[in-house]
Amino acid sequence: MNKKLWIAALLVTVMAVAAGCGNKPTAAPPQTQGAGSEDTVTEVQGETEITEPTTVEPDETTSTTTPDTTTSESEGTNSSGGTSPSSENTGKTDASQATEKKTINVFFTDPEELELHESTATVTYAAEEDKYKSAFEALQQSSDDKLVPLWSKEIELKSVQFKDGALTLDIHMPDTARLGAGGEAYAIEALQKTFFQFDEVKTLDLLVDGQQSESLMGHVDLEHPMTRS
């Protein structure tokens, strides 16, 4: 009888243990988290419920573009670090010389060649020799019909030389430019009065085709050189 009770108690104990094991919750499987996914596990008494994985959108990675901080070389800077001037200062002055103007006295005759008449003219020049050329040209032209030039435009002034107060004029005179005795005398006087008004001119020599002629037009003696009276 005692043996039967012991067996019965053992069976009850085994059944109790078996019943307890049947109610024990099943352990949840380990969670595996992939990149950008998440598994949700919900425990229910006596069983485990696994929901579908929810995909998590990865955060957008904001790329920062580093601005180019390299400053371009300013114009005029060379690779060696030296600065080249934007424009070269040549230091050169204007090649053309400044011109001067001067009002001088010039002399003409009347249509009858009775006397010598004084007038004025403005000469423009950059050098002393140009001044004498302009003065000679002023003797060859007149805008007044009552003032007749004694030095025709046909007369060519070939050269002008000035040195140490001595002025030398070399001319070419065609036969058509020759005057009578009175006109020749007035022409020489007009030449002297015109050029001796320049203080630096001490003597005046008149050459014809590079030669010292005894007479300009064949009537009046020609001094070499003529001097200020």
C-alpha positions in Angstrom: 0.0 0.0 0.0 2.8 2.4 0.8 4.4 1.5 -2.4 1.3 2.5 -4.4 1.1 5.8 -2.6 4.7 6.6 -3.4 4.2 5.8 -7.1 1.1 7.9 -7.2 2.9 10.9 -5.6 5.8 10.5 -8.0 3.4 10.5 -11.0 1.7 13.6 -9.6 5.0 15.3 -9.3 6.1 14.4 -12.8 2.8 15.7 -14.2 3.1 18.9 -12.3 6.6 19.3 -13.6 5.4 18.6 -17.1 2.6 21.0 -16.8 5.0 23.7 -15.6 7.3 23.2 -18.5 4.4 23.5 -21.0 3.6 27.0 -19.6 7.2 28.3 -19.8 7.6 31.1 -22.4 9.7 30.4 -25.3 12.9 32.5 -25.4 12.9 35.2 -28.1 15.4 34.7 -30.8 18.2 37.1 -30.9 17.5 40.3 -32.8 19.5 40.8 -36.0 19.6 44.5 -37.0 20.6 45.0 -40.6 21.5 48.2 -42.1 18.5 50.4 -42.2 16.0 47.7 -40.8 14.5 47.1 -37.4 12.7 43.9 -36.1 10.0 44.4 -33.5 9.5 41.4 -31.1 6.3 41.3 -29.0 6.1 38.7 -26.2 2.7 37.1 -25.7 2.0 34.7 -22.8 2.9 31.2 -24.0 4.2 32.4 -27.5 6.4 34.9 -29.3 5.0 37.1 -32.0 7.4 38.5 -34.5 6.2 41.4 -36.6 7.4 42.1 -40.1 10.6 44.2 -40.2 10.2 47.9 -40.8 12.7 49.5 -43.2 14.2 52.6 -41.8 15.4 55.1 -44.4 19.0 56.0 -43.8 19.7 59.6 -43.0 20.9 61.5 -46.1 24.5 62.4 -45.8 25.0 66.1 -46.5 28.2 66.6 -48.4 29.8 70.0 -47.8 31.5 71.4 -50.7 34.5 73.3 -49.6 34.7 76.6 -51.5 37.8 77.3 -53.5 39.6 79.6 -51.4 42.4 80.0 -53.8 42.5 83.6 -54.8 43.4 84.1 -58.5 46.5 86.1 -59.0 45.7 89.7 -59.5 46.5 91.1 -62.9 49.9 92.3 -63.3 51.4 89.7 -60.7 53.9 87.3 -62.2 54.6 83.7 -61.0 57.7 84.8 -59.1 55.7 87.1 -56.8 56.8 90.2 -58.5 54.3 92.8 -59.7 54.5 93.8 -63.3 53.2 97.3 -64.0 50.0 97.5 -65.9 51.5 100.0 -68.2 55.1 100.8 -68.7 56.2 104.3 -68.0 58.7 104.8 -70.8 59.7 108.2 -69.4 59.8 109.5 -73.0 58.6 113.0 -73.6 56.7 114.1 -76.6 59.1 113.9 -79.6 57.6 117.0 -81.2 59.2 120.2 -79.9 57.1 123.1 -78.8 56.7 125.8 -81.4 57.1 129.5 -80.8 55.5 132.4 -82.4 57.0 135.8 -83.0 55.8 139.0 -84.8 58.4 140.5 -86.9 58.7 143.5 -89.3 58.9 142.7 -93.0 59.4 145.1 -95.9 57.8 145.5 -99.3 57.6 148.0 -102.1 54.7 149.6 -103.9 53.5 148.7 -107.4 55.6 151.5 -108.8 58.7 150.5 -106.8 59.0 154.1 -105.6 59.8 153.3 -101.9 60.1 150.7 -99.2 57.1 150.0 -97.0 57.1 148.3 -93.6 54.6 145.7 -92.5 54.3 142.9 -89.9 54.1 139.1 -90.1 53.9 136.3 -87.6 56.5 133.5 -87.9 56.2 130.1 -86.2 59.3 128.0 -85.5 60.7 125.3 -83.3 64.4 126.1 -83.9 66.4 129.2 -84.7 67.0 128.1 -88.3 63.3 127.7 -88.8 62.8 131.2 -87.6 65.1 132.6 -90.4 63.4 130.4 -93.0 60.0 131.7 -91.9 61.2 135.3 -92.0 62.5 134.8 -95.6 59.1 133.2 -96.6 57.3 136.3 -95.1 59.3 138.5 -97.5 57.9 136.5 -100.5 54.2 136.9 -99.8 51.7 139.7 -99.1 48.0 139.8 -98.7 47.9 143.5 -99.5 47.8 144.5 -103.1 49.5 147.8 -102.3 52.5 145.9 -100.8 54.5 144.1 -103.5 57.1 141.5 -102.4 60.7 142.2 -103.7 61.6 138.6 -103.2 59.6 136.5 -105.6 58.3 133.1 -104.7 60.3 131.7 -107.6 63.4 132.4 -105.5 64.4 129.2 -103.6 66.0 129.3 -100.2 68.3 126.3 -100.4 69.9 126.4 -97.0 70.2 128.5 -93.8 73.2 128.4 -91.5 73.7 130.4 -88.3 76.9 130.3 -86.1 78.4 132.7 -83.7 76.2 135.6 -84.8 76.9 135.0 -88.6 73.8 134.2 -90.7 74.3 132.7 -94.2 71.5 132.3 -96.7 72.0 130.3 -99.9 69.4 130.9 -102.6 68.7 130.0 -106.2 67.4 132.9 -108.3 65.9 132.3 -111.8 66.2 135.0 -114.4 62.4 135.7 -114.2 62.9 136.8 -110.5 65.4 139.6 -111.3 64.4 143.3 -110.9 65.7 146.5 -112.1 68.3 148.7 -110.4 65.7 150.3 -108.0 64.1 147.0 -107.2 67.4 145.3 -106.6 68.5 148.0 -104.1 65.1 147.8 -102.3 65.4 144.0 -102.2 68.8 144.1 -100.5 67.6 146.7 -98.0 64.5 144.8 -97.2 66.6 141.7 -96.6 68.9 143.6 -94.2 66.1 145.3 -92.3 64.3 142.0 -91.8 67.2 139.9 -90.5 69.1 142.5 -88.6 66.0 143.0 -86.3 67.1 139.7 -84.6 69.6 140.8 -82.0 71.7 137.6 -82.3 72.4 138.2 -86.0 75.6 140.3 -86.4 76.5 139.6 -90.0 74.5 138.5 -93.1 76.0 136.7 -96.1 73.9 136.0 -99.2 75.1 133.2 -101.5 73.7 132.4 -105.0 73.9 128.6 -105.6 76.6 128.4 -103.0 78.7 131.1 -104.5 79.6 134.6 -103.4 78.2 136.8 -106.2 79.4 140.3 -106.9 75.9 141.4 -107.6 72.5 139.9 -106.8 70.8 141.0 -110.0 73.6 142.7 -111.9 73.0 146.3 -110.8 74.1 146.7 -107.1 77.2 145.5 -105.5 76.7 142.7 -102.9 78.8 142.8 -99.8 80.1 139.6 -98.3 79.1 139.6 -95.5 76.7 142.5 -94.9 77.0 144.0 -91.4 74.6 145.7 -89.1 74.7 149.5 -89.8 
